[in-house]
Amino acid sequence: MTPHPVPLRLPHKIPTRQHCYKVMKLMNHHEIISAATSLKTTPLLPRMTQQQHQDHPQDEKAFIFLPGAVDSVRDGTDVELEFRQSSDFYYLTGVDEPGFCVMIDLQTELVYLIPPTVPESETVWKGTPETPSELLQKYDIDCIILDETELSDILLQHGYHKVYVMDTFFSHHPHNEENILRRMMEQRLPPFDNTNKKLQFDTYTLRLAMNEARLTKFPYEINMIRQATLVSSHAHMALWQHRHQCTTEAHLAAYFRWMCSCSGLDRQAYIPIVASGPRAAILHYTRNNKPLSIHPHQPSSEDKHSLILVDAGAEYRCYGSDITRTFPVTGKFSPEAKTIYNIVLAMQEAVLAKLSPGVYWTDMEDLAIQILCNELVRIGILVGDPEELIHLGIPYAFYFHSLGHSVGLDVHDVGGRKAHPSDNGDHKLEYSPFMVDRPLEPNMVITVEPGLYFNDTYLRIWSQYPGFGKYFDTDQLQRYRPVGGVRIEDSVLITSNGCENLTIAPKRPEEIEAIMASTSLLSASTLSKFSDVGNNNNPWTITTIMPFPYPIVSPCHSYFGENNHSSPSPSEVSPSSSSTTTITTMDTTGVLPTPSASPLHGSYCFSEE
């Protein structure tokens, strides 16, 4: 297939030094310092005032210390669970292996990587670990620290006063199982013995700086998310064409995973949600264990309205995607289902049309609710004045989640939320809703995911609340209730003057029905009648649509060359500058693949622009 060109910068080393610089700079920002000092500290640690922060110069003898994730096993057994790196650790190092730690000197800006100690007997099971020289060539770091003795010598030699750690450092967090610094403290090794001045621990500043740093993305990060979203978009389209061969939600979930894996993305950003019929009104339905339709060839009166909501996205190099599409079980939207679907589509399109830097997210949420309320009144489900209904919160009976969130190394990525101490008295932080008091900024990647749900439990609570029953037309409610639920979700990049929708899976009912009805290739001309001619953001106008055979992602070979210090300095870091490579795909022919007909007949080709 030939999707629209995707700029993808593929470095020899993942450029994580720019991430380290960004975090270090933010740790000295007055807003981060003020927020950190206002938080409640644990009994283990002395409270640091803002004046104490200011008394320490920017070049104070301090360092960042962060452990990565470790291997884990199923309870009571030695059966290993799938490893996934800590997102914060990957952000600073690019290391996707278990047991590592990182130390960053805030004065010299040197990055020290601390690999796990692997006994020789373990190499039979795990293989031989990479040598220090191999690690230096592979990652954007400066030095390797091999053991406690070497780390102890470095700490004593530099005379550090303070260490910045995460708020989970003193908890029983899994990441602390191989925490070399914790181990040194417990063994009372220098500088943690009684003869030396103890280090002062700051458990909040690093967390706040990290969250803020990850909120806006560098070009490399955007390209990883773009690639994950591209592959996931095509996997969604595959489900529509493949629907007639599937009989259960589990079958569709497995097929989505398989199509992503065939393109080189073998890890999902989250557990796929494949919810059919009334289960589409359950927000985080992940059981995926029900049949799609009792009578697929002779649907009942309710089956003809039934929809399948699929919320799924793959992960590429730890960067995720988040896409939701809703399509009819029978291949055709019933009039009632199309009405509900178009309401959600109108909510999303209205928000997408207004996204740009400076826009407040709360205003977008208000806009979505206004459209939802007006449309529910128009079709007769709600009765009354829209302003009164919104004031009472009645529309939330049908739409009970936020409009979106940040996307990055976590599908619900950090940043854009104010931190406050948890109510249970521990040192962990809790956070406010997303972007409640700040505008959107360029290089944020967010989702826009309005929905409309007929959740029987929730509707019963609202409609039976004293005085609220008069606002619901029960006859109309019963007419539309079999639709279940609709959500439409895209991953969107905020640009300097607007936004770019990274999700290319179609979402108009006519487009979805056309793909579901097709048993072979779809061309641009087939779908052009459903598209806005001349809309450069619409992939259908410039793309030959051929969902499968599927392309695979080629492994990366070079970004910045062989120079170990090839990442830019803080002054050189620019989110808008990047050398790029264009991804295109080989035109191939074939039918929708099945497990006996592999989709790997096409491949990505990389050509320098």
Salt bridges, closest charged atoms under 4 A:
GLU60 OE1 - HIS56 ND1 3.59
GLU60 OE1 - LYS162 NZ 3.55
ASP71 OD2 - LYS126 NZ 3.54
GLU80 OE2 - LYS126 NZ 2.48
ASP88 OD2 - ARG207 NH1 2.92
ASP88 OD1 - ARG214 NH1 2.53
ASP96 OD2 - ARG267 NH2 3.39
GLU130 OE2 - LYS138 NZ 3.35
ASP140 OD1 - ARG17 NE 3.43
ASP142 OD2 - ARG17 NH1 3.09
ASP142 OD1 - HIS565 ND1 3.40
GLU148 OE2 - ARG183 NE 2.71
ASP167 OD1 - ARG207 NE 3.09
ASP202 OD2 - HIS53 NE2 3.63
GLU212 OE1 - ARG438 NH1 3.00
GLU221 OE1 - HIS19 NE2 3.89
GLU249 OE2 - ARG279 NE 2.86
GLU302 OE2 - ARG481 NH2 3.43
ASP311 OD2 - ARG487 NH2 2.99
GLU315 OE1 - ARG84 NH2 2.99
GLU315 OE2 - ARG267 NE 2.77
ASP322 OD2 - HIS405 NE2 2.95
GLU336 OE1 - HIS305 ND1 3.50
GLU336 OE2 - ARG479 NE 3.34
GLU375 OE1 - ARG378 NH2 2.76
ASP410 OD2 - ARG214 NH2 2.81
ASP413 OD1 - ARG214 NH2 2.56
ASP413 OD2 - LYS217 NZ 3.10
ASP437 OD2 - LYS418 NZ 2.93
GLU441 OE2 - ARG438 NH2 2.60
GLU449 OE2 - HIS405 NE2 3.04
ASP456 OD2 - ARG481 NH1 3.71
GLU489 OE2 - HIS405 NE2 3.75
ASP490 OD1 - ARG325 NH2 2.71
ASP490 OD2 - LYS507 NZ 2.38
GLU500 OE2 - ARG226 NH1 2.44
GLU513 OE1 - LYS332 NZ 3.42
ASP532 OD2 - ARG508 NH2 2.99
GLU562 OE1 - HIS12 NE2 3.47
